[in-house]
């Protein structure tokens, strides 16, 4: 599908471009967050769409400001205003050159969540990527969130907290490090 938004630069159109599954050491990820909340941006979001932009280690061709483009074709806004940009730098990767983390529930060791960084271009934003979260091999989506990770029991509430802590620790340290253990941030 081609980008229909005339204000999006051609370099960001994804039509005809390949998904690049690998990420790179030193690559930057950009996240659009509320003003003054970039140190803890995940505390109040749903965990089915944790989107970022990547820069492919080329900040001239893919600058951080690209994350401010409004790629929603149903609005008349070109740039989203009153937002900060959080920058995270990849410091280490798993063997397949991406970020993957497994979180095992403290309450039920049979409940395992996987977080994986994936390149997921959309028509008007080739650099779009996301932390894909899966539970028992089911990728969490808006459609299945309430039946999977959004369940009410305490075990799922604690699991959502652990995921947010992991994601926030990435932003908090501005480092995506596949080798490090999850650091518990006590002032959340």
Helices and strands as residue ranges (DSSP letters): G 10-12, E 28-34, G 38-40, E 50-54, G 64-68, E 83-92, E 100-104, E 112-119, E 128-135, E 138-139, G 145-147, H 154-173, E 175-177
